[in-house]
Amino acid sequence: MNIRDALALPSPWRHNNQVDIDFPLLTACALLMGIGLVMIASASSAVADTNTGNTFYYFIRHMIYITIALIAGGVTLFVPMSTWQRYSGWLLLVAFVVLTLVLIPGIGREVNGSKRWIGVGVFNIQPTELAKLFMVIFIAGFLVRRKTEVKQRLRGLLKPLLLAAAMAVLIYFEPDFGAMVVMLGSVIVMLYLGGVRLLLSLPLLGILLSGLVYVVRFESYRMARLTSFTNPWEDQYGSGYQLTQALIAFGRGEWFGLGLGNSIQKQFFLPEAHTDFVFSVLAEELGMLGALTTLALFVFVSVRALFIGVWAEQAKQYYSAYVAYGLALLWIGQVIINLGVNVGLLPTKGLTLPFISYGGSSLVVCCISLAILLRIEWERRTQLLSANAMSKAQISAMAKEVRDAR
């Protein structure tokens, strides 16, 4: 099949000679990307000017990331959900391979003590982002293939949990504790949505929770992060430095902010101002009103994604439903952790804010996830329309038979 034939296939891009996409979800995500682009241009200006001599260095790179992400999302819209289901096992294998490669010296790139990236020319690819997506795609297929086993037998719970635990171990060695928690949490909730009985899983969840506690206590810096966020002012120039600077940014912003570009904290007071703590700069420049508006967009996007899962389940498209639930959970987990860190409700973790934070891998995977959700919603609607058209045809045929009998 050539490219022209592929483009002619039914898809949200081409249905009844028009674009047929869930515009509310698409618009909300586009607004988040727009907000992210503007805030990265502002939050990164000082560090970009100092490090590269070009104030718009990170802004230009993020524009390139957005272009790549939009192309990836546009292509993804042509991929049927049946194709994702058919190749879910191979995608999971790819996830394990790239997570292993990033740990090999000479292949993985180390930044700030963490090996989370594979260098491809001037760009870095973060395998963890792909791994989370592919794990959701695989678990959704497992829940459909082994539906009875998941609901009635312990091994139906053990198999996916062991796979998730194996992936969590690889992510732990990078280390990326925040991504590990988001991935494991999403898998566990997906298993419950798939019908796992609570009594069957309580012992295993207890073991998993004990393992997470051990991981936190094993490294002293994690314990320091876990305890310092409760009172960051006690060591405001040490373990509590990032959080105190973020809280100062929120305080400066008040209700309406200092104005776009007028942040003081981005002037080397707040580390990672254009990545992990971009929301603090947003609150400082746009105020509480801007922060709440952004939060409302995230709530809408997350709830809409969950509803797409519900609609797919009602249409008996169970694989699509589980994928939608999983993608929504990934977004919800990342938003909760990132915003929780920014406002001091959670310990400091290096986790990006979907669609907003600087970073190509995160943005590309977010756009692919968005395209999958749009495809799920479109397939559910077109199936219902086909079913309704068939029902009308059957009714017409029956009516014709009755008239002929008379």
Number of C-alpha atoms within 10 A of each C-alpha: 5 6 7 8 8 12 13 13 12 14 22 23 19 15 15 10 9 10 12 17 19 17 11 12 19 17 13 18 22 14 15 20 19 15 17 24 22 16 26 25 22 25 34 24 22 18 22 17 14 10 10 11 12 15 18 19 17 24 23 15 15 21 14 13 20 21 14 17 21 18 14 16 21 17 14 18 22 20 15 15 19 12 9 20 20 12 13 21 18 13 20 22 15 16 22 21 13 19 27 18 16 26 22 12 10 11 15 23 19 17 9 5 9 14 21 24 24 22 16 9 6 5 14 16 20 22 23 27 19 22 25 26 22 22 28 26 26 23 29 26 24 23 25 17 12 12 15 14 16 24 19 14 13 15 12 19 22 14 13 20 20 11 14 21 16 13 23 22 14 18 27 16 16 20 17 19 21 20 25 22 18 20 28 20 16 24 23 20 14 21 24 15 15 22 15 24 17 10 8 14 16 11 11 15 14 11 11 15 12 12 12 15 11 11 14 17 14 11 10 10 12 17 14 16 18 17 15 22 24 14 13 21 15 14 13 15 12 11 20 22 19 24 27 24 22 28 20 17 28 26 16 20 25 16 17 16 24 18 13 16 18 16 22 17 21 27 15 12 16 24 19 17 28 29 19 22 29 30 29 32 32 32 28 33 29 26 24 19 15 20 22 13 12 21 16 13 17 22 14 16 23 21 15 19 27 22 17 25 28 19 20 24 17 12 16 12 19 20 25 32 28 28 32 32 24 32 25 24 23 25 21 20 20 20 20 16 23 28 21 15 23 27 19 20 14 19 23 25 19 16 23 24 26 24 25 26 26 29 23 22 20 25 25 23 21 24 26 23 22 24 24 24 29 25 25 27 23 21 21 22 16 15 13 13 12 11 12 12 12 12 12 12 12 12 12 12 12 12 12 12 11 10 9 8 7 6
